[in-house]
């Protein structure tokens, strides 16, 4: 039972590789929006 959960977790993590990348881009967008021109200069 426990081993099955481990495999499932690894599988889900593998599927979400692109999702993590998307989150990084969204976070960067938020930072740019938050800091405005200051963020774009940096």
mmCIF file of the N, C-alpha and C atoms, coordinates in Angstrom:
data_MODEL
# 
_entry.id   MODEL 
# 
loop_
_atom_site.group_PDB 
_atom_site.id 
_atom_site.type_symbol 
_atom_site.label_atom_id 
_atom_site.label_alt_id 
_atom_site.label_comp_id 
_atom_site.label_asym_id 
_atom_site.label_entity_id 
_atom_site.label_seq_id 
_atom_site.pdbx_PDB_ins_code 
_atom_site.Cartn_x 
_atom_site.Cartn_y 
_atom_site.Cartn_z 
_atom_site.occupancy 
_atom_site.B_iso_or_equiv 
_atom_site.pdbx_formal_charge 
_atom_site.auth_seq_id 
_atom_site.auth_comp_id 
_atom_site.auth_asym_id 
_atom_site.auth_atom_id 
_atom_site.pdbx_PDB_model_num 
ATOM 1   N N  . UNK A 1 1  ? 0.838  -1.205 0.000   1.00 0.00 ? 1  UNK A N  1 
ATOM 2   C CA . UNK A 1 1  ? 0.000  0.000  0.000   1.00 0.00 ? 1  UNK A CA 1 
ATOM 3   C C  . UNK A 1 1  ? 0.878  1.262  0.000   1.00 0.00 ? 1  UNK A C  1 
ATOM 4   N N  . UNK A 1 2  ? 1.856  1.265  0.909   1.00 0.00 ? 2  UNK A N  1 
ATOM 5   C CA . UNK A 1 2  ? 2.733  2.428  1.001   1.00 0.00 ? 2  UNK A CA 1 
ATOM 6   C C  . UNK A 1 2  ? 3.566  2.584  -0.272  1.00 0.00 ? 2  UNK A C  1 
ATOM 7   N N  . UNK A 1 3  ? 4.020  1.448  -0.809  1.00 0.00 ? 3  UNK A N  1 
ATOM 8   C CA . UNK A 1 3  ? 4.840  1.488  -2.017  1.00 0.00 ? 3  UNK A CA 1 
ATOM 9   C C  . UNK A 1 3  ? 4.036  2.050  -3.196  1.00 0.00 ? 3  UNK A C  1 
ATOM 10  N N  . UNK A 1 4  ? 2.756  1.728  -3.236  1.00 0.00 ? 4  UNK A N  1 
ATOM 11  C CA . UNK A 1 4  ? 1.900  2.225  -4.312  1.00 0.00 ? 4  UNK A CA 1 
ATOM 12  C C  . UNK A 1 4  ? 1.802  3.755  -4.243  1.00 0.00 ? 4  UNK A C  1 
ATOM 13  N N  . UNK A 1 5  ? 1.690  4.291  -3.042  1.00 0.00 ? 5  UNK A N  1 
ATOM 14  C CA . UNK A 1 5  ? 1.614  5.740  -2.878  1.00 0.00 ? 5  UNK A CA 1 
ATOM 15  C C  . UNK A 1 5  ? 2.911  6.399  -3.338  1.00 0.00 ? 5  UNK A C  1 
ATOM 16  N N  . UNK A 1 6  ? 4.035  5.773  -3.034  1.00 0.00 ? 6  UNK A N  1 
ATOM 17  C CA . UNK A 1 6  ? 5.337  6.310  -3.453  1.00 0.00 ? 6  UNK A CA 1 
ATOM 18  C C  . UNK A 1 6  ? 5.404  6.415  -4.976  1.00 0.00 ? 6  UNK A C  1 
ATOM 19  N N  . UNK A 1 7  ? 5.010  5.346  -5.659  1.00 0.00 ? 7  UNK A N  1 
ATOM 20  C CA . UNK A 1 7  ? 5.041  5.342  -7.128  1.00 0.00 ? 7  UNK A CA 1 
ATOM 21  C C  . UNK A 1 7  ? 4.118  6.423  -7.684  1.00 0.00 ? 7  UNK A C  1 
ATOM 22  N N  . UNK A 1 8  ? 2.946  6.572  -7.074  1.00 0.00 ? 8  UNK A N  1 
ATOM 23  C CA . UNK A 1 8  ? 1.985  7.565  -7.527  1.00 0.00 ? 8  UNK A CA 1 
ATOM 24  C C  . UNK A 1 8  ? 2.571  8.971  -7.381  1.00 0.00 ? 8  UNK A C  1 
ATOM 25  N N  . UNK A 1 9  ? 3.241  9.212  -6.259  1.00 0.00 ? 9  UNK A N  1 
ATOM 26  C CA . UNK A 1 9  ? 3.821  10.530 -6.012  1.00 0.00 ? 9  UNK A CA 1 
ATOM 27  C C  . UNK A 1 9  ? 4.876  10.857 -7.069  1.00 0.00 ? 9  UNK A C  1 
ATOM 28  N N  . UNK A 1 10 ? 5.721  9.886  -7.385  1.00 0.00 ? 10 UNK A N  1 
ATOM 29  C CA . UNK A 1 10 ? 6.763  10.083 -8.396  1.00 0.00 ? 10 UNK A CA 1 
ATOM 30  C C  . UNK A 1 10 ? 6.123  10.373 -9.751  1.00 0.00 ? 10 UNK A C  1 
ATOM 31  N N  . UNK A 1 11 ? 5.059  9.638  -10.079 1.00 0.00 ? 11 UNK A N  1 
ATOM 32  C CA . UNK A 1 11 ? 4.375  9.814  -11.355 1.00 0.00 ? 11 UNK A CA 1 
ATOM 33  C C  . UNK A 1 11 ? 3.785  11.222 -11.455 1.00 0.00 ? 11 UNK A C  1 
ATOM 34  N N  . UNK A 1 12 ? 3.118  11.653 -10.387 1.00 0.00 ? 12 UNK A N  1 
ATOM 35  C CA . UNK A 1 12 ? 2.502  12.981 -10.369 1.00 0.00 ? 12 UNK A CA 1 
ATOM 36  C C  . UNK A 1 12 ? 3.577  14.051 -10.512 1.00 0.00 ? 12 UNK A C  1 
ATOM 37  N N  . UNK A 1 13 ? 4.683  13.861 -9.811  1.00 0.00 ? 13 UNK A N  1 
ATOM 38  C CA . UNK A 1 13 ? 5.775  14.835 -9.874  1.00 0.00 ? 13 UNK A CA 1 
ATOM 39  C C  . UNK A 1 13 ? 6.315  14.922 -11.301 1.00 0.00 ? 13 UNK A C  1 
ATOM 40  N N  . UNK A 1 14 ? 6.412  13.782 -11.970 1.00 0.00 ? 14 UNK A N  1 
ATOM 41  C CA . UNK A 1 14 ? 6.916  13.759 -13.342 1.00 0.00 ? 14 UNK A CA 1 
ATOM 42  C C  . UNK A 1 14 ? 5.965  14.526 -14.267 1.00 0.00 ? 14 UNK A C  1 
ATOM 43  N N  . UNK A 1 15 ? 4.662  14.360 -14.058 1.00 0.00 ? 15 UNK A N  1 
ATOM 44  C CA . UNK A 1 15 ? 3.674  15.031 -14.901 1.00 0.00 ? 15 UNK A CA 1 
ATOM 45  C C  . UNK A 1 15 ? 3.683  16.539 -14.680 1.00 0.00 ? 15 UNK A C  1 
ATOM 46  N N  . UNK A 1 16 ? 4.055  16.955 -13.471 1.00 0.00 ? 16 UNK A N  1 
ATOM 47  C CA . UNK A 1 16 ? 3.958  18.373 -13.123 1.00 0.00 ? 16 UNK A CA 1 
ATOM 48  C C  . UNK A 1 16 ? 5.239  19.163 -13.367 1.00 0.00 ? 16 UNK A C  1 
ATOM 49  N N  . UNK A 1 17 ? 6.168  18.590 -14.126 1.00 0.00 ? 17 UNK A N  1 
ATOM 50  C CA . UNK A 1 17 ? 7.417  19.306 -14.400 1.00 0.00 ? 17 UNK A CA 1 
ATOM 51  C C  . UNK A 1 17 ? 7.113  20.628 -15.100 1.00 0.00 ? 17 UNK A C  1 
ATOM 52  N N  . UNK A 1 18 ? 6.262  20.588 -16.114 1.00 0.00 ? 18 UNK A N  1 
ATOM 53  C CA . UNK A 1 18 ? 5.930  21.808 -16.850 1.00 0.00 ? 18 UNK A CA 1 
ATOM 54  C C  . UNK A 1 18 ? 5.114  22.757 -15.987 1.00 0.00 ? 18 UNK A C  1 
ATOM 55  N N  . UNK A 1 19 ? 4.276  22.208 -15.122 1.00 0.00 ? 19 UNK A N  1 
ATOM 56  C CA . UNK A 1 19 ? 3.457  23.046 -14.250 1.00 0.00 ? 19 UNK A CA 1 
ATOM 57  C C  . UNK A 1 19 ? 4.347  23.871 -13.326 1.00 0.00 ? 19 UNK A C  1 
ATOM 58  N N  . UNK A 1 20 ? 5.434  23.250 -12.828 1.00 0.00 ? 20 UNK A N  1 
ATOM 59  C CA . UNK A 1 20 ? 6.365  23.975 -11.959 1.00 0.00 ? 20 UNK A CA 1 
ATOM 60  C C  . UNK A 1 20 ? 7.011  25.117 -12.735 1.00 0.00 ? 20 UNK A C  1 
ATOM 61  N N  . UNK A 1 21 ? 7.352  24.864 -14.003 1.00 0.00 ? 21 UNK A N  1 
ATOM 62  C CA . UNK A 1 21 ? 7.947  25.903 -14.849 1.00 0.00 ? 21 UNK A CA 1 
ATOM 63  C C  . UNK A 1 21 ? 6.953  27.051 -15.033 1.00 0.00 ? 21 UNK A C  1 
ATOM 64  N N  . UNK A 1 22 ? 5.691  26.704 -15.272 1.00 0.00 ? 22 UNK A N  1 
ATOM 65  C CA . UNK A 1 22 ? 4.641  27.710 -15.437 1.00 0.00 ? 22 UNK A CA 1 
ATOM 66  C C  . UNK A 1 22 ? 4.534  28.571 -14.190 1.00 0.00 ? 22 UNK A C  1 
ATOM 67  N N  . UNK A 1 23 ? 4.596  27.916 -13.011 1.00 0.00 ? 23 UNK A N  1 
ATOM 68  C CA . UNK A 1 23 ? 4.489  28.646 -11.755 1.00 0.00 ? 23 UNK A CA 1 
ATOM 69  C C  . UNK A 1 23 ? 5.640  29.634 -11.602 1.00 0.00 ? 23 UNK A C  1 
ATOM 70  N N  . UNK A 1 24 ? 6.844  29.220 -12.014 1.00 0.00 ? 24 UNK A N  1 
ATOM 71  C CA . UNK A 1 24 ? 7.999  30.118 -11.932 1.00 0.00 ? 24 UNK A CA 1 
ATOM 72  C C  . UNK A 1 24 ? 7.775  31.349 -12.809 1.00 0.00 ? 24 UNK A C  1 
ATOM 73  N N  . UNK A 1 25 ? 7.262  31.132 -14.015 1.00 0.00 ? 25 UNK A N  1 
ATOM 74  C CA . UNK A 1 25 ? 7.015  32.256 -14.918 1.00 0.00 ? 25 UNK A CA 1 
ATOM 75  C C  . UNK A 1 25 ? 5.946  33.180 -14.353 1.00 0.00 ? 25 UNK A C  1 
ATOM 76  N N  . UNK A 1 26 ? 4.883  32.595 -13.778 1.00 0.00 ? 26 UNK A N  1 
ATOM 77  C CA . UNK A 1 26 ? 3.809  33.406 -13.203 1.00 0.00 ? 26 UNK A CA 1 
ATOM 78  C C  . UNK A 1 26 ? 4.325  34.222 -12.028 1.00 0.00 ? 26 UNK A C  1 
ATOM 79  N N  . UNK A 1 27 ? 5.203  33.606 -11.220 1.00 0.00 ? 27 UNK A N  1 
ATOM 80  C CA . UNK A 1 27 ? 5.781  34.299 -10.075 1.00 0.00 ? 27 UNK A CA 1 
ATOM 81  C C  . UNK A 1 27 ? 6.600  35.498 -10.553 1.00 0.00 ? 27 UNK A C  1 
ATOM 82  N N  . UNK A 1 28 ? 7.371  35.282 -11.620 1.00 0.00 ? 28 UNK A N  1 
ATOM 83  C CA . UNK A 1 28 ? 8.193  36.358 -12.183 1.00 0.00 ? 28 UNK A CA 1 
ATOM 84  C C  . UNK A 1 28 ? 7.300  37.479 -12.706 1.00 0.00 ? 28 UNK A C  1 
ATOM 85  N N  . UNK A 1 29 ? 6.208  37.113 -13.370 1.00 0.00 ? 29 UNK A N  1 
ATOM 86  C CA . UNK A 1 29 ? 5.262  38.104 -13.877 1.00 0.00 ? 29 UNK A CA 1 
ATOM 87  C C  . UNK A 1 29 ? 4.703  38.944 -12.729 1.00 0.00 ? 29 UNK A C  1 
ATOM 88  N N  . UNK A 1 30 ? 4.347  38.270 -11.626 1.00 0.00 ? 30 UNK A N  1 
ATOM 89  C CA . UNK A 1 30 ? 3.807  38.981 -10.469 1.00 0.00 ? 30 UNK A CA 1 
ATOM 90  C C  . UNK A 1 30 ? 4.829  39.964 -9.911  1.00 0.00 ? 30 UNK A C  1 
ATOM 91  N N  . UNK A 1 31 ? 6.083  39.527 -9.845  1.00 0.00 ? 31 UNK A N  1 
ATOM 92  C CA . UNK A 1 31 ? 7.146  40.407 -9.337  1.00 0.00 ? 31 UNK A CA 1 
ATOM 93  C C  . UNK A 1 31 ? 7.287  41.634 -10.232 1.00 0.00 ? 31 UNK A C  1 
ATOM 94  N N  . UNK A 1 32 ? 7.292  41.420 -11.539 1.00 0.00 ? 32 UNK A N  1 
ATOM 95  C CA . UNK A 1 32 ? 7.401  42.544 -12.472 1.00 0.00 ? 32 UNK A CA 1 
ATOM 96  C C  . UNK A 1 32 ? 6.239  43.514 -12.273 1.00 0.00 ? 32 UNK A C  1 
ATOM 97  N N  . UNK A 1 33 ? 5.035  42.965 -12.148 1.00 0.00 ? 33 UNK A N  1 
ATOM 98  C CA . UNK A 1 33 ? 3.851  43.794 -11.993 1.00 0.00 ? 33 UNK A CA 1 
ATOM 99  C C  . UNK A 1 33 ? 3.894  44.553 -10.661 1.00 0.00 ? 33 UNK A C  1 
ATOM 100 N N  . UNK A 1 34 ? 4.392  43.852 -9.629  1.00 0.00 ? 34 UNK A N  1 
ATOM 101 C CA . UNK A 1 34 ? 4.445  44.440 -8.286  1.00 0.00 ? 34 UNK A CA 1 
ATOM 102 C C  . UNK A 1 34 ? 5.441  45.594 -8.231  1.00 0.00 ? 34 UNK A C  1 
ATOM 103 N N  . UNK A 1 35 ? 6.621  45.374 -8.793  1.00 0.00 ? 35 UNK A N  1 
ATOM 104 C CA . UNK A 1 35 ? 7.669  46.393 -8.738  1.00 0.00 ? 35 UNK A CA 1 
ATOM 105 C C  . UNK A 1 35 ? 7.579  47.405 -9.880  1.00 0.00 ? 35 UNK A C  1 
ATOM 106 N N  . UNK A 1 36 ? 6.815  47.041 -10.914 1.00 0.00 ? 36 UNK A N  1 
ATOM 107 C CA . UNK A 1 36 ? 6.649  47.964 -12.032 1.00 0.00 ? 36 UNK A CA 1 
ATOM 108 C C  . UNK A 1 36 ? 7.951  48.180 -12.787 1.00 0.00 ? 36 UNK A C  1 
ATOM 109 N N  . UNK A 1 37 ? 8.274  49.431 -13.109 1.00 0.00 ? 37 UNK A N  1 
ATOM 110 C CA . UNK A 1 37 ? 9.475  49.757 -13.885 1.00 0.00 ? 37 UNK A CA 1 
ATOM 111 C C  . UNK A 1 37 ? 10.749 49.351 -13.153 1.00 0.00 ? 37 UNK A C  1 
ATOM 112 N N  . UNK A 1 38 ? 10.749 49.438 -11.832 1.00 0.00 ? 38 UNK A N  1 
ATOM 113 C CA . UNK A 1 38 ? 11.936 49.065 -11.054 1.00 0.00 ? 38 UNK A CA 1 
ATOM 114 C C  . UNK A 1 38 ? 12.299 47.605 -11.316 1.00 0.00 ? 38 UNK A C  1 
ATOM 115 N N  . UNK A 1 39 ? 11.285 46.740 -11.370 1.00 0.00 ? 39 UNK A N  1 
ATOM 116 C CA . UNK A 1 39 ? 11.519 45.319 -11.601 1.00 0.00 ? 39 UNK A CA 1 
ATOM 117 C C  . UNK A 1 39 ? 12.078 45.060 -12.989 1.00 0.00 ? 39 UNK A C  1 
ATOM 118 N N  . UNK A 1 40 ? 11.629 45.821 -13.977 1.00 0.00 ? 40 UNK A N  1 
ATOM 119 C CA . UNK A 1 40 ? 12.105 45.620 -15.350 1.00 0.00 ? 40 UNK A CA 1 
ATOM 120 C C  . UNK A 1 40 ? 13.565 46.042 -15.502 1.00 0.00 ? 40 UNK A C  1 
ATOM 121 N N  . UNK A 1 41 ? 13.984 47.060 -14.745 1.00 0.00 ? 41 UNK A N  1 
ATOM 122 C CA . UNK A 1 41 ? 15.379 47.519 -14.811 1.00 0.00 ? 41 UNK A CA 1 
ATOM 123 C C  . UNK A 1 41 ? 16.324 46.456 -14.263 1.00 0.00 ? 41 UNK A C  1 
ATOM 124 N N  . UNK A 1 42 ? 15.912 45.808 -13.172 1.00 0.00 ? 42 UNK A N  1 
ATOM 125 C CA . UNK A 1 42 ? 16.779 44.829 -12.495 1.00 0.00 ? 42 UNK A CA 1 
ATOM 126 C C  . UNK A 1 42 ? 17.037 43.612 -13.362 1.00 0.00 ? 42 UNK A C  1 
# 
